[in-house]
């Protein structure tokens, strides 16, 4: 799976709202899902704070802390990511990124998971459709990508 040509990690850092996804087991019933990336100067890695409300907008807040690091220093678009309890890491591919860093698309090599994220909790249907068309043109099956409920 091809990744974007260049990612500015400092610009990429910060809060992202998960707009649509092909979910992992943690995300099947997620509302108000966000990912926040923070550069950890001590370790040189990226702290990832994934949060969501389980089951409804007022459901209990769940967090899944993760650690990421840049795997491909040339593009900085291929990361490895590890959940704190797993003894191995997973590939995390930035396969599309808005020039203004307003939205991004994250995939994995086997295409099992997919995330479309935005700096804002809402995304117009037309923009999401355009992003999905681009993702499809890159070989992803988009038939089971679902919107993540966001209400702030």
N, C-alpha and C positions, 0 to 999 in steps of 0.2 A: 504494500500500500504506500503510495507516494505521500509525502508530507509537504507542507509549505516550504518555501525556499529559505526563509529567515524569520526568526522570532526574537523580539527584544524581550527578554525575560522580565526586566523591570517594568516594562509597559504592560506585559501580560499579567503580572501580579495584581492582586486585588480580588474584589468580589465579582462573581459571575452567577447569574440566575440560570438554572437549567430549564430551558424552554421546551425541549422535546428530547426523547431518548428511546433507545432500545435498552430497557433497564437491566441492571444486575439484580440479584436477589434482594438487595437492600432497598431498591428503588421502586419496587412494583406497586407500592401503596404510598408513594411519597407526594406530599404537597409542599409548596414553597421551598423546593430544593435549591440550595446554593452551594457553590464551591468557592472557597477563598484561598488564594495562593499567597504565601508570605515567604520572602527570601530569608533564610536562616543564615546570617553572616558567620556564625560560629562553625556550622557544619558544612556550609557551602551548598546545602540542599534546599529544597522547597517544602515548607510545611503546607499540607493541604487539609483544610477544614471543610468537610462535607456535612451539611446540616439539612434537616427536613422535618416536617411535621408528619407523623405517621397516621394514615387513615383519613385525615380531614385537615382543614385549615387550622382547627383548634386542637388537633391531636397532639400527643406528647412529642416534644422535640427530641429527635435522635441525632447523634453525631457519629461520624465514622472518620477518626483521625488517620491521616496517611502521610507518608513521606515520599517525595519525588526527587529525582535528580536527572539532569540532562545526560542523555545517552549519546546523542549525536551532537558533538560540539560545533560542527560546521553549520547546520541549520538551526540547532536548538529546538527542533520541532519533534524530535523523538525522545521521549522521556521514559524512564523506568519509574514505576510507582509501587509502593509497598504498604500494605495494611499492617498495622502494628503487630498483629498476631500471626501473620503468615511468614514462613521462613524463606519465601521467594518473592520475586518482583514480577510485575506485569508490564507489558508494553503499553504506552500511552502516546498516541500519534496525533499531532495537530495537523489535520488534513485540509483544513480551510480556515482562513482568518481574514476578517475584514481589515482593510488598510488602516482604518481608524481605531482598530481594536474594540469595536462596538459589539461584535459577535464572533464566535468561533465554532468549529466543528472538531470534535475529538473522536477518534476511532481506535480500533485495535486490529492487529494483523489478520486475525481470522474473521473479522467483521461481525462478531457475535454481539458486540456492544457498540453503541453510538450515542453521542451527546451533542446537542446543539445548545449553546449557551450564549447569553447576552449580558451586557452590562446593566440592562434594565429588566424588570420583571415581566414586561409585556413586549410582544413582537407581533407586528401586523401579519396577517395571514399571507399576504402577497410576498413579503420578504421571506417568511418561512418556506413557502412554496418554491421560491427561487433558490434558496439554499438547498432544499431537498432535491431539486432538479440537478443542481451541480453535484451533490453527493451521489446521486444515481448515475450521473455521467462518469463518475470515478469508479463505478463498479459495485457500489453498495446496493443491497436490496433495501428499499425504504418502505416496503409494504407494512411492516409492523413497527414503525416508528410512531410513538404516541406523544401527544402534548402532555407536559407536566403542569398540573394546576398551580397557578401562581395568583395570589390575591394578597396585597399588602395594604 
